[in-house]
Amino acid sequence: MQWNIIIKEMIFLLGIAIISAFTANFFSPAGIALVGQWDESLDAITAAAKSDVFNGELEIKHVKIAKQIYDSDKAVFVDARSLEDFADGHIKGAESLPLDQFDNLIEVFKEKYPAETFIVTYCSGRTCNDSHRLEQLLFDNGYLNVSVFIDGYPGWKMEGYPIE
């Protein structure tokens, strides 16, 4: 009989804890999204915080389209990965603007590329959201013509396109 009371109290407390957690998550600006896009074949994977930017309309979803843009010489490809990853290999002619060093490098980048420059950001593929974050940071700094190449360096390299 004592165990029945203990079990009921535990279930009640667990229910209160779950409701409290979901409520706090719902009202928090940095709450975790409860639904996401998990299929790599459809799009970039995302289940980021609600405050993170994710705009699928700005994505280049096919490597061949990214290559056409690259061949047109009308865009600057910008690598959001670390300097180490960039040094290990990157799209030929790409600029490095690591997300973790954005604040230190943005002024030099702005001197080199005016706000109307067409920019294509990329990182390590569909499971990496750094290129989306970089797109937002560039937008916040006045760049309005920015797209995200979601297959990134791995997709580019797999197709045998120019790398350095």
Secondary structure, DSSP 8 states (H G I E B T S, - for coil): -HHHHHHHHHHHHHHHHHHHHHHHHHH-TT-B-S--B--TTTS--B--BTTS---GGGEE--HHHHHHHHHHT--EEEE-S-HHHHHH--BTT-EE--GGGHHHHHHHHHHHS-TT--EEEE-SSTT--HHHHHHHHHHHTT---EEEETTHHHHHHHTT--B-
